[in-house]
Amino acid sequence: MKNKKTGVNYWDFLVVMTSKELRSRYRRTEFGFWWMIINPLVQMAVLGVIFSAFVKVDNYFLFIFSGLVIWQFFSVSLSKATSSFVNNISLIKKAVFPREIIPVSIVLANFIQLLVAEAILIVFLTLTGLSSFGSLLWILPALVWLLVVTLGISLLLSSLNVRYRDINFFTQALLVIWFYATPILYPVSLLPPGLEWVLNLNPLSSIVEMGHLAFLGSGELDLVRATFNLVVGGVLLTGGVVIFNKFKNMFVDWY
């Protein structure tokens, strides 16, 4: 990340911002990073007990957990990144640096935590023999795809939120709906045929399915749906970059 005009390299600044985000996240907490595991575990237990009576899937609790870890990264990243430019307006006013570092550092901090959480899960599954090495490889493209999509949407929403403050509230409401529109609590096969378009438009659908393939060795990754998801993700990423470049010089004026 280098300024072409001044030749200044901002990678160190990105590392500092990401490190600051990681340190501040669990400051003065007793369990620290382990909340990244505890939260989806608690959700898994509650949702698993409730929905296991209606959804019949082998290793249903693991089925839920593999999706919840992905969802927690995505939802927390969007929640914090959406208001990041507004919350850091004093820094934007005082210092000259690539503005995109602010939401990107938030997403990267969450992604580092996700990697550790996934690593712990992989070790557990390997030791217990619940997953094979071949199936676990699915998690690699899933994580890369997830990071790119989350960065694009975060950049889009955080840029729009400076101009339209309702975006922050819209994001919180959208995430509630988005959760149930993602195959975390249910397998794709249970969705009525008339609602397949929901999964096609949801860029997280194929990512979660790859998570199921990785950790359970079973899933329903449809190539047509994956293609739709890639296109939608690409549109959101492009939209995020375009809107950010259009709005970034007016952040201070709009504040």
N, C-alpha and C positions, 0 to 999 in steps of 0.2 A: 504494500500500500504506500505508494510514493507520489508526492506532488511533482508533476512534470515541470512546473514553472520554477519552483524553488529548489527542487532536488531533495527535499526533506523526506526522510523515510518515517512513516508513522506506525510501522509494525510494533515497535516497542510500546507506543502509546496504547495500541489495541491490547497488547498483553497486560499492561498495567490496569486498564479499564476492566478487562475480563477478570483479572486477579482480585481487583477491588470488589467486583460484584460477587465473586465466590466467597470472599471473606465476610462481607457484610450480610450475606444471606442468612447465615446461621450464627451470627455473633451472639454471645452470651446464652446460647442454648446448650443443654446438657447432652443431647444426642447428636447435634451437628448434622453432618451429611446423612446420617442414617435416616433422617426424616424422608429422604428421597425413596427409601425402601419402605419405611413404616407407613407412609400415607397410602400408597397403592395396596399394601397388605391389608390395612384396615378396610379400605374400599372393597377389596377382593372378598374379604370375609363377610361384610354386610351384604353386598350385591350378590355374592355367590349363594348365600343362604336363601335370599329372596327369590332369585331367578332360577336356581337349580330345580325348583319345583315345576317350572314351565319349559326350561330349555334342557334337552337331553344331549349332552356332549361329554365324551370321555375326557377325564382330567379337566373338568369344567373350571375349577378354581385356577389352575394353571393357564387355561384358555383366557380367563378374564385378566389375570395378572400380566400376561405377556402384552395385552393390549393397553392395560392401564398405565404401565411404565412409559409406553410411547405417548399415550394421551397426556400424561402429566407433564412431560417435557414440552409438548406442543401447546397445551393450554396455559401453563405458567409463563412460557416464553411470550406468547401473544398478549397475555394480561399485563405483563411488566413492560414489554416493548412498546405497546400502543401509546402509552403516556410518557415514554422515555424522553422525547424531545422537549415536551412541555416541562417535565420535572427537572431537566438539565438546562433550562434556558439561560441561567446565569453563567454556566460554563461556556455555552455557545456564544454569549455576548463577550466574554473575556478572552477566549483563546481561539486561535486559528488552527483548525484541524479538519479532516474529513468528517462531516456530520454523521455519516452512516456508521461510524465507529460506535456510536452510542447504542443503537438497537442491536447491532451485530455483537457487541461485547456481552449483552444480556443473553442472547441466543447461545453464544459460545459457552458461557458459564453454565447454562443449563445443559448444554450438550455434553460437557465434560462430566457432569454429574450423571447424565444418562449413560455414558460409556461405562462408568464405574458400576452403576446399578446393573447394567446388562452383563458386565463381566462377572459379577457376583452370581447372577442368575445362571450364566453359562457354566460356571464352576459347579454349582449345585446340581444342575441337570446332568452334567458329565459324570460326577461322582455317584449319582443315584441311578445312572443308566437310563434316564427318561428320554434323552435325546441323543442322536448320533452326530458325529462330527460333520458328516455330509449335510444333514438338515440344518445344522447350526450356521452353515455358511450363508444361508439366506439372509441372516441378520446384517451382513455387510452392505449389500445394495439397499436394503431397507433403511439403514441409518443414514447413508449418503443422500438418498432421495428425501428422507425426512428433514435433514438439515437444510437442503436447498429450498424445499417448499416453505419451511418455517421462516427462513431468512427473507424470502420474497414477500410472504404475507406480512411479516413484521415490519418490513420497510414500507410497504404499502399503507398499512393501518397507522403506523406512527407518523408518517408524513401527512396523511389526511387529517389526523387528529389535531395537528397544529392549527389547521384552517377551520375544521369543523369539530368542535369539542364533543359533540354528541357521539362521535365515533368510538370513544372510550366506553360509553354505556352500551352502544350497539354491539361492541365486541363481547362484552360480558354476557349479553342476552344471546348472541349468536353461538357462543361456546356451549351453552346449555343445550341448544338444539343440535349443534354439531356433534356432541357426544353421542346422542342417541341415533344420529344418522351415520355413525361409524360402527362397523361390525365388531364391537368390543364385548358386548353382552350376549350376542347371538351370532350363530354362523350365517353366512350369506344364504345358505339354502332355505332358511326359515323366512326370508324376506319375500312378501308377495310379489309375483311377477310384475305387476303394474308399478312397483316402486323401485325397479332396478335402476332407473335413471338417477335416483338419489345417490347410489353408490358410484355411478359413472361420473357424476359431477363432484364427488368428494375425493380430493387428492389423497386423503389418508386411507381410503378403503384398501387399496393394494398394498400399502405400507404395513397396515395391521395384518393383512392376510399373509404377507411374507414373515411377519413376526410369528404367526401361528405355525407356518411351515417350519420355521427355525426351531421353535421350542416344543412343538408337539409332533412335528413330522407329518402333519396333515393340514390341509387347508384347501381353499378353492380360488387360487389365483387364476383369474380369467384374462386371457391376452387382450380381448376386446376392451374389457373394463380397464385394464392396466394402461392401454393406449389412451383411452379417454382421460384417465387420471394424469398421465404424463402431459397431455395437451393442456388440461386445466391448470396443472401446476406450472407449466411453462408460461401460460397467459398471466397467471398471478405474479410470477417472478418478473416477467417483462413489465407488467403494470406497476409493480413496486418500484423498479428502477426508473421507469419513465416519470412517474408521479414524484418520486423523490428528487430527481434532477430538475423537475419543473418548479418544485416548491422550496427547495433548500435555501435559496437566497432570500426568501421572504419570511423565514421562521421568526426572526426578531421582530419584524414589522407586525406580524399577526399576533404576537404574544401581548 
